[in-house]
């Protein structure tokens, strides 16, 4: 008896892993639909999921038009965040005094409430793409920075000693030992950060934008259309899940040895 194709096996495994979450979401949606239909609550207060879906389909053009700017701000902001986090992690790893100088500043940057800082950044840098990129980077770079630093610190000491005894420079030691050791930690931080990226972009649009899911939600709220607000929220959730899934795919491709180790665990 021949084995099923690799794609079919992968799809069945993914479906089996996702089944509990799908069942939980389906139960929640059914309970919501039942309550909205039987309680007599007004659709302008709590629209049923079926109404949210129908309105999302009806206004799909406007939703797509506003999703593209949000996705662009998210991707560009997250790319800048990756560059900034990696750059500072390398500098801190090579120059230890920088850790004491910069880490308090980075920690304080994460205590700034987005609701307060977003309007100021828009005021300082205008209504274009730049403030949105900056806010997404501000929200997402810290988890990746901490993950990278923890990954460098987790490098096997024996490997470092061996490379040093063979005359490896600090840069070579970093490239051959510390950077590979940090990859699993980096992807853990990446998965955490990517879930914040869309939220950061939407907050920036709330503060000031011509288009985007944030401004779409704000307009729908001001027009007393909770069904359209929830439709936009659903789109942002799907966008976040898609980016999270892309991060997991990239992790599988970049660290195949990690996946093999997981497969050998009892």
Number of C-alpha atoms within 10 A of each C-alpha: 3 4 7 9 9 9 9 11 12 12 12 12 12 11 12 12 11 11 12 11 11 13 11 11 12 12 12 12 15 15 14 16 17 13 14 19 14 8 8 9 13 11 15 11 12 19 20 22 19 15 17 21 16 14 15 21 12 11 13 14 11 14 19 14 14 20 20 14 19 27 21 16 29 28 20 18 28 28 16 19 26 19 13 17 22 18 13 18 22 16 13 19 18 14 10 10 11 14 17 10 11 12 15 10 11 14 11 9 13 15 8 13 9 18 12 10 15 24 18 14 20 22 13 10 13 15 17 14 20 15 27 31 24 23 27 30 29 22 24 27 28 22 19 26 27 16 22 30 23 16 19 22 14 13 17 12 11 9 14 18 13 12 16 14 9 9 11 15 11 12 11 13 18 19 12 14 18 24 18 16 20 20 19 18 20 25 21 18 20 24 19 16 23 27 17 17 28 28 20 27 32 26 21 31 30 22 22 22 21 13 17 27 31 29 21 24 23 15 15 17 15 11 11 13 19 19 25 25 23 22 25 25 15 15 17 20 15 12 18 20 14 13 20 18 14 14 18 16 11 12 20 15 11 13 14 10 11 13 12 11 9 9 9 7 6 4
